[in-house]
């Protein structure tokens, strides 16, 4: 079973929390989101990602340093996706970047992916 929880190294590392309130017109949003996951995973310093949907759409990505996050923010396709989001897919969004100082986990089942 593939884990829904990203496997991350021992802290410190960095987290980017991208919180979105979606608009009604989501044509192309899922495809672009899949492309962004693919691109982010190929960026130097990328550690993993988690995401979920509901009343809010959340994407949480993990990075080894602040210096790794900056090039991703300025990546040409990521910039295009952000601009399309502002024009079409998003009612609102917020980005938060923080340093993870501590983490811990619980796994009920042996062999749960991660």
C-alpha positions as a Markdown table, in Angstrom:
| # | Residue | x | y | z |
|---|---|---|---|---|
| 1 | Unk | 0.0 | 0.0 | 0.0 |
| 2 | Unk | 1.4 | 3.4 | -1.0 |
| 3 | Unk | 1.4 | 5.8 | 1.9 |
| 4 | Unk | -0.7 | 9.0 | 1.8 |
| 5 | Unk | 1.8 | 10.5 | 4.3 |
| 6 | Unk | 5.1 | 11.7 | 2.7 |
| 7 | Unk | 8.2 | 10.1 | 4.0 |
| 8 | Unk | 10.6 | 12.8 | 5.2 |
| 9 | Unk | 14.1 | 12.9 | 6.7 |
| 10 | Unk | 14.9 | 13.8 | 10.2 |
| 11 | Unk | 14.3 | 17.5 | 10.8 |
| 12 | Unk | 15.1 | 20.2 | 10.1 |
| 13 | Unk | 13.5 | 20.6 | 6.7 |
| 14 | Unk | 11.0 | 23.0 | 5.2 |
| 15 | Unk | 7.3 | 22.7 | 4.4 |
| 16 | Unk | 5.2 | 24.7 | 2.0 |
| 17 | Unk | 1.5 | 24.7 | 2.7 |
| 18 | Unk | -0.6 | 25.8 | -0.3 |
| 19 | Unk | -4.3 | 26.4 | 0.7 |
| 20 | Unk | -6.8 | 27.0 | -2.0 |
| 21 | Unk | -10.5 | 28.0 | -2.1 |
| 22 | Unk | -11.5 | 26.7 | -5.6 |
| 23 | Unk | -13.6 | 28.6 | -8.1 |
| 24 | Unk | -16.4 | 27.0 | -10.1 |
| 25 | Unk | -14.6 | 26.6 | -13.4 |
| 26 | Unk | -12.0 | 23.9 | -12.9 |
| 27 | Unk | -11.5 | 22.9 | -16.5 |
| 28 | Unk | -7.9 | 21.8 | -16.8 |
| 29 | Unk | -7.2 | 22.1 | -13.1 |
| 30 | Unk | -6.7 | 18.4 | -12.4 |
| 31 | Unk | -4.4 | 17.9 | -15.4 |
| 32 | Unk | -2.3 | 20.9 | -14.4 |
| 33 | Unk | -2.2 | 19.7 | -10.8 |
| 34 | Unk | -0.9 | 16.3 | -11.9 |
| 35 | Unk | 1.8 | 18.1 | -14.0 |
| 36 | Unk | 2.8 | 20.2 | -11.0 |
| 37 | Unk | 3.3 | 17.1 | -8.9 |
| 38 | Unk | 5.4 | 15.6 | -11.6 |
| 39 | Unk | 7.5 | 18.7 | -12.0 |
| 40 | Unk | 8.0 | 19.4 | -8.3 |
| 41 | Unk | 9.1 | 15.8 | -7.7 |
| 42 | Unk | 11.9 | 16.4 | -10.1 |
| 43 | Unk | 13.2 | 19.6 | -8.5 |
| 44 | Unk | 16.5 | 19.5 | -6.5 |
| 45 | Unk | 15.7 | 19.4 | -2.7 |
| 46 | Unk | 12.2 | 18.1 | -3.1 |
| 47 | Unk | 11.4 | 15.6 | -0.3 |
| 48 | Unk | 7.7 | 14.7 | -0.8 |
| 49 | Unk | 4.2 | 15.9 | -1.0 |
| 50 | Unk | 0.7 | 15.4 | 0.5 |
| 51 | Unk | -2.6 | 16.8 | -0.7 |
| 52 | Unk | -6.3 | 16.6 | -0.1 |
| 53 | Unk | -9.5 | 18.2 | -1.1 |
| 54 | Unk | -12.7 | 19.2 | 0.6 |
| 55 | Unk | -14.0 | 22.6 | 1.4 |
| 56 | Unk | -10.4 | 23.7 | 0.9 |
| 57 | Unk | -7.8 | 22.2 | -1.4 |
| 58 | Unk | -4.5 | 21.6 | 0.4 |
| 59 | Unk | -1.1 | 20.8 | -1.1 |
| 60 | Unk | 1.8 | 20.3 | 1.3 |
| 61 | Unk | 5.3 | 19.9 | 0.0 |
| 62 | Unk | 8.5 | 19.2 | 1.8 |
| 63 | Unk | 11.9 | 20.6 | 0.9 |
| 64 | Unk | 15.4 | 20.3 | 2.2 |
| 65 | Unk | 16.1 | 24.0 | 2.3 |
| 66 | Unk | 14.7 | 27.5 | 1.6 |
| 67 | Unk | 17.2 | 27.6 | -1.3 |
| 68 | Unk | 15.4 | 24.6 | -2.9 |
| 69 | Unk | 12.0 | 26.3 | -2.7 |
| 70 | Unk | 12.9 | 29.5 | -4.5 |
| 71 | Unk | 13.7 | 27.9 | -7.9 |
| 72 | Unk | 10.4 | 26.0 | -7.8 |
| 73 | Unk | 8.5 | 29.2 | -7.2 |
| 74 | Unk | 10.0 | 30.7 | -10.3 |
| 75 | Unk | 9.8 | 27.6 | -12.5 |
| 76 | Unk | 8.2 | 28.6 | -15.8 |
| 77 | Unk | 5.5 | 26.0 | -15.8 |
| 78 | Unk | 4.7 | 26.6 | -12.2 |
| 79 | Unk | 4.4 | 30.3 | -12.9 |
| 80 | Unk | 2.0 | 29.5 | -15.7 |
| 81 | Unk | -0.1 | 27.3 | -13.4 |
| 82 | Unk | -0.2 | 30.0 | -10.7 |
| 83 | Unk | -1.3 | 32.6 | -13.3 |
| 84 | Unk | -4.0 | 30.3 | -14.6 |
| 85 | Unk | -5.1 | 29.6 | -11.1 |
| 86 | Unk | -5.5 | 33.3 | -10.4 |
| 87 | Unk | -7.5 | 33.8 | -13.6 |
| 88 | Unk | -9.7 | 30.7 | -13.6 |
| 89 | Unk | -9.4 | 28.1 | -10.8 |
| 90 | Unk | -8.9 | 30.0 | -7.5 |
| 91 | Unk | -11.2 | 32.2 | -5.5 |
| 92 | Unk | -8.4 | 32.6 | -3.0 |
| 93 | Unk | -5.1 | 31.0 | -2.0 |
| 94 | Unk | -2.5 | 31.3 | 0.7 |
| 95 | Unk | 1.1 | 30.0 | 0.8 |
| 96 | Unk | 2.8 | 29.4 | 4.1 |
| 97 | Unk | 6.5 | 28.4 | 4.4 |
| 98 | Unk | 7.9 | 27.0 | 7.7 |
| 99 | Unk | 10.9 | 25.2 | 9.1 |
| 100 | Unk | 10.0 | 21.8 | 10.6 |
| 101 | Unk | 11.9 | 21.5 | 13.8 |
| 102 | Unk | 10.3 | 18.3 | 15.0 |
| 103 | Unk | 8.2 | 15.5 | 13.7 |
| 104 | Unk | 6.9 | 12.2 | 14.9 |
| 105 | Unk | 4.5 | 9.5 | 13.7 |
| 106 | Unk | 2.2 | 6.7 | 14.5 |
| 107 | Unk | 1.5 | 3.6 | 12.4 |
| 108 | Unk | -1.1 | 1.2 | 13.5 |
| 109 | Unk | -0.3 | -1.5 | 10.9 |
| 110 | Unk | 3.1 | -3.1 | 10.3 |
| 111 | Unk | 4.2 | -2.6 | 6.7 |
| 112 | Unk | 2.0 | 0.5 | 6.2 |
| 113 | Unk | 3.7 | 2.3 | 3.3 |
| 114 | Unk | 6.0 | 5.2 | 3.8 |
